[in-house]
Amino acid sequence: MKLLLDTHALIWWLAGDEALSRRARDAISDLANSVAVSAASAMEVATKFRIGKLPGAVLLAQNFEAIVADQGFSELPISVRHARLAGEMNIAHKDPFDRLLIAQVQAEGMVLVSNEALFDSFAAQRLW
């Protein structure tokens, strides 16, 4: 299974936070699955750290690429196709980070690891 971590799932995974569901933890740690982290999450972490919404994420904000690599996760760049699909979405959800994640899982045939049930209504396969 090809997994894409939502930003909160990545943060909870790294912190060993019990907020991450057992099913999500099992899927992420299963070596048969490939796990990716979107460039959108890097931007979200850096932005939210800069504006004070993620004050505890200093190490992740400053060393995002190395931390993702150390976990054995792959980076998923934002392609022109991803951006176009996200921009074309005729949905009320305005969060640009979430729009990009939805577009990426749709375009790449991935499963989004997220606790946000809102994604279910956007034809995004979700695991939680």
Secondary structure, 3 states (H helix, E strand, C coil): CEEEECHHHHHHHHHCCCCCCHHHHHHHHCCCCEEEEEHHHHHHHHHHHHCCCCCCCHHHHHCHHHHHHHCCCEEECCCHHHHHHHHHCCCCCCCHHHHHHHHHHHHHCCEEECCCHHHHHHCCCEEC
